[in-house]
């Protein structure tokens, strides 16, 4: 049993909650001398040690380098793909790409374990586009946990397959299903979808999984966490017995191991995880005593000049919407994305955030996995993540591409 005692921070004594970050000579957070509980627990989920939310980014510390032995030009990718890579100034692959592309080109099953933001989308898209280009009868099914990630994968697909006359269909909820049915009738080589919408399409007889000889499960750990076990199992049972299966995940829980034994054939395992959280992210906590104080502390933070592009995570759809509305009324440029919003509304909010028309996006965990949003300066966990893995993926939205980011987690004094 642990006694109630303050969480030990690397940046101060056990009796205060001063932040290491300052703006115009002020600390981000108030100093509090009230004792603090070491462990916190969200409304649902696991107990998490508060000290895990506190870590100084250390860009000078030597990282465990993962050797990259190839260039894109070394892979047996067709000339058209090589041309599209050059257009995007892609010459050197990331470690996950370096280790995954060749086995996928060889037709091997593969398990890819990598941190968020490591380039795993291109790791499977490039060899699969090449596969389809060489054999137009090939059909690829890519399943992602969220609509936003599915649309992001399709966007990447279009850039890599530009002018190659290979077509795709994104099958996600929140958009007209009849339009997607019409596109499926055209027999696209790539179908990229979410489990729920794919189930709806299958129930309507609009998609025949037996025609897909390649399947990709992207962020498979998140899909299982979201309760899509039955949908995924039903799809896997309907696929041809001879197929290529690719699983990409950040973690390897027992459920995934069971799935691998069930569906994969002698898979290659590629693991390039370098740590639980990014070395580029300063992490600290914001202490508050009651709900009324919590909102005030958030507004003080957002008013500071260095909070240029902020992603705020909350737990429920209702809280997400209410917080975004409240911040907008206070003069902040804020929008929200959550499951109750129509897909075009969610996409518009993301587009505005990416293009800097707004600088604050309030979101449920739907935005935590896989989304590539450039130049996010701060991630704020306004409500506690349900698990530490969720925390890792939330703060992975900042500190990307060797830029420094800051992650702040609100913790109530006990």
Helices and strands as residue ranges (DSSP letters): E 22-23, E 26-27, E 39-41, E 47-49, G 50-53, G 72-74, H 79-87, H 95-105, E 110-113, H 120-134, E 140-144, H 147-160, E 168-171, H 177-184, E 190-194, H 195-203, G 209-211, E 214-218, H 220-225, H 229-238, E 244-249, H 254-263, E 268-271, E 281-288, H 291-302, E 310-313, H 317-329, E 334-337, H 343-354, E 360-363, G 365-367, E 378-381, H 388-395, E 405-412
